[in-house]
Structures are given as C-alpha cells and as structure tokens.
Amino acid sequence: MTALPQLQADGYCVIEQVLDQTDMDWLRSLCGQALSNVSAEHRERNRSQGSLVLIADYPEFGRLLGHPVLSKIFDELEFRDPKFSSGYIISKPPQSPALFWHQDWWGWNEPSSFTDQMAQVFVMIYLQDTQPQNGCLRVIPGSHRKLHELHYVNAHTESLSRVENPNDRLFESLPDQVAVPINSGDVIVGDARLIHGAFPNEQSEDRTLITLWFHPNYNSLTPALQSRISEIFLRTGVDTDPDAPEKKTPLDWPDENRVGCDFYFPKKLAGIDPNPWCRIPERQ
Ligand SMILES: O=C(O)CCC(=O)C(=O)O
C-alpha cells in the first residue's frame, strides 16, 4: 500500500529512506547536545518516555521543520494547510521500560473526531535502526477510526510517566498490536487518535526519537481548535517540560532559524477561547 491509503486505513504509514546520512548525523548531534542538558529529575518524571524535551528550546530545529523532505511528504499525503504545534526529543536510555499505550488527540468533544478528518498527526524520526528489542513503536492498526477500550483510559498521568506501577496493563503487550520496526532515515506519520506505545529498550544504547506534531488541514478546523493549537505552539496552558532552561517558542528563534519554516507557525487568534482539553472520547 502506498503512504496515503495506509495512513487512512491503518492510522500510520512508514515513508522509507527519505533522510540521508548527513541529515541523520546532524540530528543525532543536535539531539545529543539537547539531551546532555536533561536533569536526573526530568528522567525520573518521564521514565516511561525516557525524556520529553521540547525542540522549541533549540532553534536549530528550524532546519528540520523547513527540510524539503517534510514538505514533499506533506504533498504526497495531501496535507493542504499543515501547521506545526510542538515537537519533542524522546530518548529511551538502555534497559528502560515500555512507553505506556496511549493516544494523543485532545479535541474529542469535536464531532469531526469521529470522521475521516485528520486533525493532528505525528511525524516520527527515529535516529537509529529501531526494532522491538531497542524500543520501536507499536500500534493498534485502525484504532484512529475504530474506538478501542484504551481510548477510554487517561494515559497522560504523572504516575504512568514515572512507572509507579510497572505491572500496569498499559505497559504490556496486546494481542492486536503490530510492531513498527524502522531503519534510520525512515519517517513515520500517524494519526494522533491512533493507540500506540513503544517496546522497552532492552539493549545497551540509547534509543532516540524526534516526534513533531502537525495539523494537516489547519484551515478546516474550528476556531476553538485553532486557538488551542496556537496556545500549544506558544507554550501556554500546557507545558510538558517545566524545567527547561529558558522557555522559548519558535517565535523567539532568530530569523535565520525561522526562514523556510515559519509558514508552518499558527497565528495567534485574538478573542477566541481555546478548545477545552478533552483527551477521552465519550462512549458512542
Ligand atoms: O517513544 C516512542 O517510540 C513513541 C513516542 C510517542 O508515542 C509519542 O511521541 O506520542
């Protein structure tokens, strides 16, 4: 299946070998510098993820946002008006636990959440070959459109992030899971509604990933959703990285880092209340 039909049917697709060795070396070096600033407390608080570092603090990531490979992928996937909200470096140390099962959509009050409309997608770039043994992505295919029992569980809790109960079922394998092994240079795109998680990293090297969040058809979203997206972009009303050295947003980036990517930045909507956080769908 080509990328767009797979994304529509399964809720994710893998686009193979689009970033070259130079890109990957540069990303590994940039993420390595950012991760060297991560505190032990941050690691403890995000034990399941491994780390959760906002790329907004590192203006050099403008080059990734503006990379022609991304716009080519978006064209292929027929994203008409993609806007960026946030991005994270998620790095699992050696011998670290699974990432809990979850989905990332927060606008379930909006009726379009139950249609084919994709309001938010992840773009995942793993910085090394990644298989089940070193913590690759695992997904429940089709769960972006067919609600699963796990959609009704709030997985975005501090306790799960800290792995306070390693026996929680959200860390376990599921009968309907599919592993998504990839090679360095591949890019995964997936619908935020998809139930997904990651295997434990059982190997002796870090497993590092960059997740970028985009809104493929931003201009077709309600003003309330657009307003929340702008808040996320501006790091107001939510902050997953409270101990970051300075709280930058991409609007603080020097011009040289914004050029070629600022058309992805959502505009601030004056006088429009942001959509309430609604991370769990109502039972249909
Ligand atoms: O760590 C991973 O492999 C997946 C990260 C993830 O699920 C996310 O960014 O939402």
The ligand as a Gaussian input file, in Angstrom:
#p B3LYP/6-31G(d) Opt

LIG

0 1
 O        8.748000       6.692000      22.102000
 C        8.173000       6.254000      21.117000
 O        8.664000       5.367000      20.423000
 C        6.833000       6.794000      20.711000
 C        6.583000       8.214000      21.170000
 C        5.128000       8.547000      21.204000
 O        4.285000       7.716000      21.365000
 C        4.680000       9.914000      21.044000
 O        5.505000      10.813000      20.791000
 O        3.443000      10.132000      21.136000

